[in-house]
Amino acid sequence: MSSAERALETATRARTRRAILDAAVTVLSQDPTASLGDIAAAAGVGRTTLHRYFPERSALQHDLGSDALERIDDAAERAHLARGTAPEALGRLCQELFELGDLLMLIFSDPQFTQSAAWTECTASDRAIIELVENGHRDGTVDPELPPEWVQNLLWSLLYSAWQQASTEHVTKHQALSLCLRTLRKSIAA
């Protein structure tokens, strides 16, 4: 097999894996008891293919948990947390994380997804948020009485509330995100 063929095979495997993970989020967020066969069908692959990537449900859950951590770190990078004031950067981060609502609501609803040690470690995005809040304390844009960990937990709580609101028929996604951002700005203001 040539290097071009190996690269094509690797790219195909990555796309298939991504399709399975995305389908799992879609299917499991609607029905947490859905079968692996349901997920395979939604991904457009056979059960045998799904089992090649994820031999059992726990392997899929583990990889969904790892994928969530990677996507949170990616969202923090896209938010450019080092640019602007802390409230501005946290607002951008909320907007990026809001798009991960289905995945994160699924992950947070079932402890099986967060069983890996990576969920107990301080990630790159955790460190970036803590540093951002500390900078906000120094430049006067964040209430110095609010510890960084409190602000971080507040951010996650507000996002959870926004995702919950957006899942109802009473509030649009845009309205839920706007409420989240407004509450965050007012809550951390110096």
Secondary structure by P-SEA (a helix, b strand, c coil): ccaaaaaaaaaaaaaaaaaaaaaaaaaaaacccccaaaaaaaacccaaaaaaacccaaaaaaaaaaaaaaaaaaaaaaaccccccaaaaaaaaaaaaaaaaaaaaaaaaccccccccccccccaaaaaaaaaaaaaaaaccccccccaaaaaaaaaaaaaaaaaaaacccccaaaaaaaaaaaaaaaacc
